[in-house]
């Protein structure tokens, strides 16, 4: 089976960059099924892929469930948005930001001088688990702009010897 592994490894190295995730699984399943008994192990070893992935690929060939057009995965895959998991998160964030919002109320541009790290810590202390990156994304979604620090380092005058 060593020769079969080498052949599979060279075939996989040539074709892998051209395949998306679903196409890669289909190819793995076809090769494993063509080898018969022990094919899952041989394909997994040759391609350095999990045996579980190859086994699932073989099962998917037997029961094809194609995703919607233009998709690699079925709809609904992935982590749900924070706003769906924690509906009170946006309200808690707005309650923190609203008193210190800057900008013209008539202007569509609003900004906050608080850092996303400070806001994330405050919202987490209020019982909502959230990261600074997520706070930044939520604020952008609410129409806020994050104001950069206006403090500039002091210019040093050249020293004379």
C-alpha positions, 0 to 999 in steps of 0.5 A, spaced: 500 500 500 506 504 500 506 505 492 498 507 493 500 512 498 505 515 494 501 515 488 495 519 492 500 523 495 502 526 488 495 526 485 493 530 491 499 535 491 497 537 484 490 537 485 489 540 492 490 548 490 485 547 485 479 545 490 474 548 495 472 545 501 467 541 498 470 539 492 476 536 496 471 532 500 468 529 494 475 527 491 477 524 498 471 520 498 472 518 491 479 515 492 477 512 498 471 508 495 475 506 489 481 503 494 475 499 497 477 496 504 482 500 508 481 505 503 479 511 508 486 509 512 490 510 506 487 516 503 487 519 510 495 517 511 497 520 504 493 526 504 495 528 511 487 528 512 483 526 518 480 519 518 474 522 520 474 527 514 475 521 509 469 517 512 464 523 512 466 524 505 465 517 503 458 517 506 457 524 503 458 520 496 452 515 498 447 520 500 449 526 496 446 533 499 448 538 495 448 545 498 445 551 495 447 554 489 454 558 490 455 555 497 460 550 499 457 549 506 449 548 507 446 554 510 446 555 517 453 553 518 458 557 523 457 561 529 450 565 530 451 572 531 452 575 538 446 579 537 442 573 537 445 569 542 445 575 547 439 580 545 441 585 550 448 586 548 446 592 543 442 595 549 448 594 554 453 597 549 449 603 547 447 605 554 455 605 556 456 609 549 450 614 549 452 619 554 459 620 551 457 620 544 460 626 540 458 629 534 453 633 531 446 629 532 444 631 525 450 628 522 450 621 520 457 620 523 457 619 531 464 617 535 466 615 541 473 616 545 472 610 549 477 604 547 473 598 545 477 594 550 474 599 556 467 598 553 468 590 552 471 590 559 465 594 562 460 590 558 463 584 560 462 586 567 455 587 566 454 580 564 455 580 557 461 576 554 464 580 548 471 581 546 474 588 544 473 586 536 466 584 537 465 591 540 468 595 534 464 591 529 457 592 533 459 600 534 460 600 526 454 597 525 450 602 529 453 608 525 459 609 530 466 611 528 472 610 533 476 616 534 483 615 534 487 618 540 489 625 539 495 625 544 501 626 540 508 625 542 512 631 544 517 633 539 524 634 541 528 639 539 535 637 536 540 637 542 546 641 541 553 639 543 
